[in-house]
């Protein structure tokens, strides 16, 4: 009977995880020009059977990431027929696997808080956000948690694969080098003390195996695309980071931001901050082995303080180390750990409904899919030429409609460039406003269409989104 009881709760737990990762994903996941460009690149890889080292490129085109993100998400994009939401199926899947790995880690480290950790994993804001948004930093928790889990295992081969997975985390976002370097340095110090060097040697070797192809690529293609290019153009070296004299202030601000991220409420952030400060103090006094995981997470907060602004993604790179530090077994302070987890669960419970029902950013991928499929159908049916698109008078702040352009490119609909409205005959306008407001919109793109006829209007059911087809002004 006890065995059946465990099976029942285990099944219920995994159903809950799947629900909070996949439910209503298409209407809530974020889809900006970053995600739409990634969709175009993955589609090109799939269609052209192109093997490439080049992955996501930031908006300012100053940072080029390796293509690991593309290959991790590509099967899901293909499964979803490269619709806008399809890559998010991949992050939801890896979010589910992340939970499995964390449960294995908790089971091995500290079974006494297994149930509490399980509840946290179902509703915790950081894990829901990273599981429901197809962005390269959001895959880091999976690779890093798996790397930590393998690090626990005995045998050099596990350390080798652990280092390799930390290398993949570096592929996904370069700033993971901060937490990994601190972790590696701490491991090296322990190895020196114990005179056992295999652990750190295999860990470093695995990491090098993961990144050496890109180092070779840069050497063979000067001046380089990855490391050299990034070092010259990253946020810190560009002078955008905080002044050293402002570090104490920015560090405390970012520490507070992280606590709000973990709890979702200011008062809970303060309470958890006090509890964790006490836990850190006790760990330092006791010289706890858990500190090997605390310092990398702390280092991630420190590096954020030298960046021009705080973003959740920067801490997500160190989140695996933080959680492992928190659940690490102790013969003391167990109530501090449990109470901290309970407060984080409490705060996140109030955010679950919003994350599962409201889009991170308008427009949602459901509306984008419906609109672009309608445009494709109209273009094919009427054999329309000289087509262009704009997004006006709506929550979408990009009048040139880049996300729609990318999506239509994947759907093989030929559009004129965003500087060719003067030779456009058919203009699709995506909006949440009525026709009169569109005609009076001051955007330059309407110059040639203000007095032109509307030959098609389509409303996306259940939303305020619609698309108009304007013909050119009559001469």
N, C-alpha and C positions, 0 to 999 in steps of 0.2 A: 504493500500500500504506500509506504514511504517512497519507494522507487517511482511509482506512478505519479505521485504528488510532485516529485522533482521534474519529471518529464513534462507534466502539465505546465508548470511555471516556466520551464525553459522554453517551451514552444510559445507560450504567451509573451515572454520577453522578446523573442526574435520577431514575432509578428508585430509587436509594438515598435521595434526598431525599424522594420521594413516600412511600417505605416508612416512614421515620422520622417523617414528619408524620401519616400516616393510619392506620398499622397499629394495630389494637386500640384505636382512639380511644374507642369507646363504653365500654370497661371501664376506662379510665384517666383520662379528663378530669374536671376538677372541676366539681361542680354544687352550689352553695350557694344561699342565698336571693337573693344578688345575681344569679346566672345564671338562677335560676328566675323572678325578677321580670322580668328582661329578656326572657325567653321569653314571658311573659304580655303584655308591652307590644308586642313584635314581632307576636305573634298578633293583638292588637287592631288594630294598624296594617294588617295584611294583610287581616283580615276586614272591618273597617269602612272600608277605603280612606282611612284618616285620615292626613293629612300633619301632622306635629307637629315643633316645635322641641325639645321636651322629651325628653331621653334618659335614660341611667342616673342613678339617685339613690342616694347612698350610704346605708348602713344607718342612720346617725343622722339622715338626712333634712336634712343641713346643706349638702350640695353637690349641685347639679343640673348635669349635663353636657348639652351639645347632643346631638342625636339621630343624629349621624354614625355612631356605633357600630351603631345599629339598622339603618340603611340599608345598611351594609356587610355585615352578617351576615344580614339578612332573606332574601335569595334562597336562602341555604343552609338556613336554618330551614324555609322553605317546601318546599324540595327534600326535606328530611328529615321532612316532615309534622309539624313542630313537636314532634318527640320530644326528650327532654332533651339528647341529644348533638348534635342537628342544628346549633346555632350554632357548635359546635367545628369542624364541617366548614369553616366560613368562616375561622376563624383558621388552620386547617391549610392552606387554599388560599392565604391571604395570606402565610403563612409560606413556602410554596413560591415565591410571587412575590418575596418579600423576598430569597431566595437568588439568584434570577435577576438582580435589580437589583444585589446585591452583587458578583456575578460580572462584571457589566458595568462596575461601578465599578473593580474590581480589574484587569480587562482594560485599562481605559483608563489607570489610574494606574500599576500596577506588575505587569506580566506575569510578572516573575521569581518571584513568590510565588503565582501563580494556582493551581497544583496544591495547595500547602500550604493556601491559603485554602479551596479546594474541600473538602478533607478536614475542615477545621475546621467548615465549614458543615453537614456531614452529622451530626456527633456533638455539637457544642458545646451544653452544657446550657442556656445562656440562650435559644438559638434553638429548642430542643426544647420548653422550658417555654412560651415565648410562642406557639408554633405549635399547642399541644395543649390550650389552655385559653381558653375564650371569655370574655375579660374585656377591657374597653375599653383599659387601658394596653398590652395585648399586641398591639394593632394599630398602635401608634406606630412600631415599627421599620420597618414597610412604608412608611408615609407619609413618615417622616423620611429613610430611605435613598433613596427615590425623589426627594424634594426635593433631597437632596445631589447625586444623580446629575444632575438637571436643572440644578443650579447650575453644574456643570462645563461644561455645553454653552454654546457661544457664541451670542450673540443675546439681546436683551432679552425676547423672548417666553418663553424658557426660565427666565429669572430671575423673571418674573411667575408662572409656574406653580410654580416652586420655592417662592416665598413663599406661594402659595395652599396648597400641600401642607403647609408648616410650620404654616399656619393650621388645617388639618385635624388635625394632630398636637395642636394646642392644644385643639381640640374634644374629642379623645379623652381627654386628661388635661391639666388646667390647668397643672401644674407643668412642662410642656415649655416654658413661657414663659421659664424660667431659661436653658436651653441655647440656645434660639433667640435670646434677647436678647443673650447674650454673643457668639454667632456674628454677629448683625446688627451689634453695636457694633464688633466686630473688622473686619467687612467695610466699615463706614463709615470707620474709621480708614485702612484701606488705600485706599479710594476718595479720601479727602482727600489722601493722599500722592501718589497717581497722578493726581489731578485728573480722575478718571473717575467720575462720579456716577450714571450710568444704572443700573449694576449694583445699587447699594443702593436706588435709588429704585424700580425695578421689583420688587425683592425685598420691600420694605416695602409697596408697593401691593398685591402679591399676597396678603400676609398680611392686610392690612386688608379686602380683598374677602371673604376667608373669614370674618372675624369681625364685620363691620359689620352683617349682618342681626340678630345677637344683641344687639348694642349698641342698635340701633334698637328691638328688641323690649323691652328693659329700659326704655328711655326712654318708650315708649308704654304700658307696663304697670308703672307705679311700684308698689312700690319696686323692682321688677326681680326676675328669677328667676335670672339667670346671674351676671353680674359683681358687681353690688351685693350680692346674696345671698351669693355665695361669699366676697367680701372681708370681710364681717361675720362669717362662720361658719367660715372655713377653720381648719385645725389650728394655724397659727402664731398668728393673732390671738386664738384662744380661750385662749391662755396655756399650751397643752400642750407647746409646743416647749421645747428646752433653753435654759438660761440662757446668756447671752453668755459668762460667765466659764468655763463648762464646754465651750465650743466646741472648744478644742484636743483635749480628751479624746474628745468625741463624734466629731469629724472623723476622728481616727486610728482609732477603733473602726469607723466606717462605711467608711473606706478599706480596712481589713482585711476587712470583710464583703464588699465589692465584689470584692476579690482572691480570696476564697474562692468567691464566686459564679462568677468567671471560670474557676477551676481545679478546684473541688470538693474540694480537699484542702488542709489547713492548711500542710503543708510545701511544697507546690507554690505556694500563695499567697505564702509568704515569698520563694521563689526568683523567681517572676514579679515580685513587688513590687520586689525588688532590681534585676532586669533593666530593668523599666520606669522605675525611678528614674534609672538610668544613662542610659537613652534620653532621658528628659526633660531631664536635665542637658546632654547633648550637643546636643539640639535647641535649648535656650536659648542655649548658647554659639555655635552655628552660625546662630542666628536663623532657624530653619527655617520655611518656609511651612506646615508641618504643624501648627504651633501654633494656627492658626485653628480646628482641630478638637479639639485637646487641651483648650483652655480651657473650651469648653462642657461637655465631659464632666466636667471638674474642678468646674465650677460646680454640676453636678447633685449631686455628692457633698457639696459644701458645704451646699446647701439641705437635704439629708437630715439634716444635723447639727442643724438647728433644728426638726426634727419629733420627735414624742414617741417614735418607734421606727423602726427600719430595716426596710424591706421591699424585696424584689428589684425590685418594680415601679417604685420611685422611680428606680433607676439605669437601668432599661430605657429610660427616657425620654431618657437621654443616651448610651445604648449605641451608636447609629449614629455619633455623633461620635468615640467612643473607637476603634471599629474602623477608621474611615477614617483617623484619626490613625496608628494602628498600621501599616496597610498603605501609607501614603503613601511615595512613592519617595524614597530617600536614597542618596547616593553614599558614605555611611558607615553604620556600625552595622547593616548588613543581617543579620549573624549574631545580633545581639541580638533583632531582630524575629522571625527564623525560630525561634530557640530558645524565645522566649516563646510563639509559636503552637504549637510542638511540645509544650510543657508543658501548655498549655490543652487540646490534643487528648488528651493522655495522661490527664489527670484526668477529662475528660468520657467517655472510653471506658468507664470503670468505672460510669457512671451510666445508660448507654443502656438496658441490659436492664431496670432498675427503672422507667425512664420509660415503656417500651413495654409493661410487663406489670402494674405495680401502680397502683391508683388513687391520685390525688393526695389524695383524701379520700373516706372512706366516707360514704354508699353510692355506688357507681358508677352511671353513668347507664343501664347495661344493666339493673341490678336495678330502678331506678326505673321504667324503661319497662315491664318485665315486670309489676311489681306494679300500676302504675296501669292498665295495660290489663286486667289481671285484675279489678281493682275495677270498672272501667267495664263489663266483661262481666257480672259478678255483679249489679250494680245494675240493668242493663237487663233481664237475664233474669228476675230476681225482682221487678222493679218496686219496689225498696226505697225507702223514704222516711226522712226524718229521719236522714241519714247524717252521720257524722263520722269523723275519722281522728286517730291519735296515733302517735308513734314512741317506743317504750319498750325498755329493756334491750338496747341495741345501741350500736354506735359512733357513731350519729347522736345528737348532744347536744341536739337540739331536740325536746322531747316533743310540741310542737304540730304538728310535721311540716309546716312551711311549704313545703318544696320539693315535697312530695307534693300539698299543697293547690293550689299554683300549677300543677303539671303536670295535675292533674285539672280545674282550671279551664279550661285550654287544651283538654282533651278533652271539655269541656262536661258535666262531672259536677257536679251541684249538691250542695254540702256545707253543713252548718250552720257557723256561725262558731266560732272557737276558744274562745269564752266561752259556748258553748251545749251543753256536754256534759250538762247537767242535763235537757235535753229531747231528747237523742239516743236513738234506738231501736236503731240499728245502728252499732257502732263497729269500724272497721278498725284493727288494731294492727300496725304494721310493726316487726319485731324480728329479732334473731338468737338469741333465747332460746326456751326451751320454755314450754308453757302455764302450768305452775305458777309459774314465775318472773314471768310477766306478771300473773297474778292477785294475786301478793303484792307487786307493785311499789307503792311508796308514793305514786306520782304521783296527784294529785287526780282526774285524768281517769278513773281506774279506779273511783272511788267508786261509780258507778252500774252497774258491770259485773263486779265481782269474783266474784259468785256467778251471773252470767248464763251461759247456754249458749254454747259455741263452735259455730257453725252452718256454718263454712267455714274450711278451712286450706289455704294454698297455699305450696309451697316453690319458690323460684327455683332452677332446675337449675344445678348447678355452683357454687353459692354457699351461704353460710350464712344468707341472707336468706329471710324468710318473712312471710306476712301472715295474721293471724287475723281472723275476723269474729265479734265478740261481740254477743249480744243483751242487752238490758237485764236487770237483776236481776229475778227473779220476785218478785211482791208477796206 
